[in-house]
Amino acid sequence: MTEEVLLSIDGFIAEIVLNRPRKLNAVTPAMAARLESLCSELDRNDEVRVVLLRGVSERAFSAGSDLSSLAEYPSAWKFRNRVEYATAIRNLRKPVVAALRGWVLGGGAEMALSADIRVAGRSAKIGFPEVTRGWVGGGGASQMLPRLVGYGQAMRLLLTGEPVEAEEAFRLGLVEVLVEDVEVENRARALCEKLASFSPVAVEAVKASVRAALSAPLAAGLAYENEMNTLCFAAGDHREGIKAFEEKRPALFGR
């Protein structure tokens, strides 16, 4: 059987590829378990600084959960205790860049929301159709989407279930970079390479601080940011940053 979730590591960059093109990279429970395992593994791997997430198909990043597998849960309790793959992506401490082409639906859209930066091709169509099937997304759409696009637009997308084209997604702030389809993976990789060239401690501290801002009161968030800044100085990478500035050269963090 062909592996449906692939992992490769090149230098400081890990690449997770959804590899079920005939089913538009729809995620099965086995794929969800694999994603959770890989995310846990990558979080512990000090050689990995950035994660690139993409689908193997030009037709889809991911159409979300495989609906036939959803029907196989014997009880609501078993479903409640399922592996939630978008949450696994969101819990990564390292920055995640999602490369999006074609359909980005349901749990696939929630995986994209769980990334930190989204690079979309013009063929991308992003939607949250769960309400049309009789449920609400369980991978964070109702919580993350309002934070990206505001209450009203989030309600429009979640209540109608209608997908938006890449141009509108970019205008709404649902994706951060919009390029031609042929440029998506190269642009996403270039972005990963840029992030991987920075101090891994600083990059993870930035992510932790910004994520804290989503839920913490301002005073607590500011205090947390200061602690993250102190952690960066304790780690010592700032010495290379200052030296590189003085010598007018790019900083080399741990290379």
C-alpha positions in Angstrom: 0.0 0.0 0.0 1.3 3.5 -0.9 2.1 5.6 2.1 -0.6 8.3 2.3 1.3 10.8 4.5 4.9 11.3 3.4 7.8 12.9 5.4 11.1 14.2 4.0 13.7 16.3 5.8 16.2 18.5 3.8 18.5 20.5 6.0 16.4 22.4 8.6 13.2 21.9 6.7 10.7 19.1 7.1 8.1 18.5 4.4 4.8 16.7 5.2 2.9 15.6 2.0 -0.6 14.4 1.9 -0.5 11.6 -0.7 -4.0 10.4 -1.5 -4.6 12.1 -4.8 -7.5 9.9 -6.0 -9.5 11.0 -3.0 -8.4 14.6 -3.1 -6.1 13.9 -0.1 -9.1 13.3 2.1 -7.9 12.2 5.6 -8.6 8.8 7.0 -8.2 7.9 10.7 -4.9 6.1 9.8 -3.7 9.3 8.1 -4.7 11.3 11.1 -2.7 9.1 13.4 0.3 9.3 11.1 0.1 13.1 11.1 -0.1 13.3 14.9 2.9 10.9 15.2 4.9 12.9 12.7 4.1 16.3 14.3 5.2 14.9 17.7 8.4 13.5 16.1 9.2 16.8 14.4 8.6 18.8 17.5 11.3 16.8 19.3 13.8 16.9 16.4 16.2 19.8 17.1 17.5 19.7 13.5 14.1 20.7 12.1 13.3 24.4 12.3 10.4 24.8 9.9 7.6 22.5 8.5 6.2 22.7 5.0 2.7 21.1 4.6 1.3 20.4 1.1 -0.8 18.0 -0.8 0.5 15.9 -3.6 -2.4 16.6 -6.0 -2.8 19.7 -8.1 -6.6 19.3 -7.7 -6.6 19.6 -3.9 -4.5 20.4 -0.9 -7.1 18.3 1.1 -10.9 17.8 0.9 -10.9 17.2 4.7 -12.0 14.1 6.5 -12.9 11.0 4.5 -16.6 11.0 4.9 -17.0 7.2 4.6 -14.5 6.8 7.5 -16.5 9.2 9.6 -19.5 6.9 9.3 -17.5 4.0 10.7 -17.2 5.4 14.3 -19.3 3.0 16.5 -20.3 5.7 19.0 -20.2 9.4 19.6 -17.7 8.7 22.4 -15.3 7.0 20.0 -15.7 9.9 17.7 -15.0 12.4 20.5 -11.7 10.6 21.3 -10.6 10.5 17.6 -7.2 11.9 16.6 -7.8 15.5 15.5 -5.3 16.0 12.7 -5.7 19.8 12.4 -5.0 20.1 16.1 -1.8 18.1 15.6 -0.6 20.7 13.1 -1.7 23.6 15.2 0.2 22.2 18.3 3.6 22.2 16.5 5.9 24.7 18.2 7.9 25.2 15.0 6.5 27.5 12.2 4.4 25.7 9.6 3.9 27.0 6.1 1.0 25.5 4.1 1.2 25.4 0.3 -2.4 25.4 -1.1 -3.7 24.5 -4.5 -7.1 23.3 -5.6 -9.7 22.3 -3.1 -9.0 23.2 0.6 -12.2 22.0 2.3 -13.4 21.2 5.8 -10.6 19.5 7.8 -8.2 20.4 5.0 -9.1 24.1 5.5 -8.7 23.6 9.3 -5.2 22.2 8.6 -4.5 25.3 6.6 -5.8 27.5 9.4 -3.6 25.7 11.8 -0.5 26.6 9.8 1.2 29.9 10.5 1.6 31.2 6.9 -0.5 30.1 4.0 0.8 30.4 0.4 -2.1 29.9 -2.1 -2.2 29.3 -5.8 -4.9 31.0 -7.9 -6.7 27.6 -8.3 -7.3 27.4 -4.5 -10.9 27.2 -3.3 -11.2 27.3 0.5 -14.4 26.3 2.2 -16.0 25.0 5.4 -18.9 22.8 4.2 -19.5 20.9 7.5 -22.8 22.7 8.2 -24.3 21.4 4.9 -23.6 17.9 6.2 -25.1 18.3 9.6 -22.2 19.1 11.9 -19.7 21.8 12.9 -16.0 21.4 12.2 -14.0 19.9 15.0 -10.5 21.1 14.0 -10.6 24.7 15.0 -12.5 26.6 12.2 -15.0 28.3 14.5 -12.2 29.5 16.7 -9.4 30.3 14.3 -11.4 31.8 11.4 -12.9 34.8 13.3 -9.4 35.7 14.4 -8.2 35.8 10.8 -11.1 37.3 9.0 -13.4 38.8 11.6 -16.7 37.7 13.0 -19.0 38.6 10.1 -16.9 37.0 7.4 -16.3 33.9 9.5 -20.0 33.6 10.0 -20.6 33.9 6.3 -18.1 31.2 5.5 -19.2 28.8 8.3 -23.0 29.3 8.0 -23.2 29.0 4.3 -20.5 26.4 3.7 -19.7 28.1 0.4 -16.1 28.1 -0.7 -14.2 31.3 -1.7 -11.8 31.6 -4.6 -8.1 32.3 -3.9 -8.4 36.0 -4.8 -11.2 36.6 -2.2 -9.4 34.5 0.4 -6.3 36.7 0.0 -8.4 39.9 0.2 -10.1 38.6 3.4 -6.8 37.7 5.0 -7.5 34.0 4.9 -4.2 33.4 3.0 -1.1 35.6 3.3 0.6 35.0 -0.1 -1.1 34.6 -3.5 0.8 33.4 -6.5 0.3 31.5 -9.7 -0.2 27.8 -9.2 3.2 26.9 -10.7 4.9 29.1 -8.2 3.2 27.8 -5.0 5.7 25.2 -3.9 8.7 27.2 -4.8 7.4 30.3 -3.0 6.5 28.2 0.1 9.9 26.5 0.1 11.7 29.8 -0.2 9.7 31.2 2.7 10.7 28.1 4.7 14.3 28.5 3.8 14.2 32.1 5.0 12.7 31.2 8.4 15.1 28.3 8.8 18.0 30.7 8.4 17.0 32.5 11.6 17.6 31.5 15.2 15.4 28.5 15.9 14.9 29.8 19.5 13.8 33.2 18.3 11.5 31.8 15.7 9.7 29.5 18.1 9.6 32.3 20.7 7.8 34.5 18.1 5.3 31.8 17.4 4.7 31.2 21.1 4.2 34.9 21.8 1.8 35.5 18.9 -0.2 32.4 19.8 -0.4 33.6 23.4 -1.9 36.8 22.1 -4.9 34.9 20.7 -6.1 33.9 24.2 -4.2 35.9 26.9 -5.2 39.4 28.2 -2.9 42.1 27.0 -1.0 42.5 30.3 -0.4 38.7 30.5 0.6 38.6 26.8 3.1 41.4 27.2 4.6 39.7 30.3 4.8 36.4 28.4 6.5 38.2 25.4 9.2 39.6 27.8 9.8 36.1 29.2 10.2 34.7 25.6 12.7 37.6 24.9 14.7 36.7 28.0 14.7 33.0 26.9 16.2 34.1 23.6 19.0 36.0 25.3 19.6 33.0 27.7 20.0 30.8 24.6 22.8 33.0 23.4 21.9 33.3 19.7 21.8 37.1 20.0 25.6 37.1 20.2 25.8 35.9 16.6 23.1 38.3 15.5 25.0 41.3 17.0 28.3 40.1 15.6 26.9 39.6 12.1 25.4 43.1 12.2 28.7 44.6 13.2 30.5 42.6 10.5 27.9 43.5 7.9 27.1 39.9 7.0 24.2 37.4 7.3 23.9 35.8 10.7 24.7 32.1 10.8 22.7 30.4 13.6 23.9 27.0 14.4 25.3 26.2 11.0 
